[in-house]
Amino acid sequence: MALPTSLISPFTFNDPLRQTFRTIPVPTPGLALFTLALRQPGPALLSFFTYTFPLSPQSLRKEYTSMSTVYDVQGTAAQNGVARLVDVYGNTPFTFVIEGTTGQQRHSTDGYLFTGRQSIDQILELLQLYADLNQVQMANNAKQLYTLEFYNYFAQEFWQVVPDGQQGISQSAQSPTLQFYTLRLAGIKPVNAPIVSNIFSDQAAQLFIAGSSYAAKGVRALIGSALGTY
């Protein structure tokens, strides 16, 4: 049975308060490019080794850790016997959690030099070099270390970072020809700008490490010699 006209809400049809949303095209602020750069100790105009992700990461999270400590001590009966105290130190720089795949094909970000699998090797080589070169620095009691930097060109965020916790490389039965990475990079401090503003001009640095197996072996032998770990 139809309702009497007097019982129908005046906002059912032609609601003057109904919200409408529209979009306005805006220009893209920047390329969705993400780069890791290994910087030599001291002032350096070029990176020691630069890696640009061939595909945009499938996930990029920034995790904030509140630097506070909560602990319980004996309290009064009005507090149910427990007094809760909190030490607050501030908020730490965020940790980047980067997840994605390098695909299978060759990509323009590295001049079509590496396949997706070889690009994974680039990530591993970069992390290993960061650790090994700093071991040499510390063994020589050097005051300055190699630093790792992460550049998010899309958001214009440039940070000095340190690998934190587990760094993962994985494969799955659903995509057997692809390899996936999960990187955790703790932010240390922001940097003013990338070492190389045009990432495509630094391909020679990539070739130095992984483009030639002899170069990679030479660096590895040099590090082993310095550490006395033949």
Summary of the structure (lengths in Angstrom):
residues: 230
radius of gyration: 26.1
end to end distance: 91.9
largest distance: 94.1
contacts: 575
relative contact order: 0.18
helix: 27%
strand: 30%
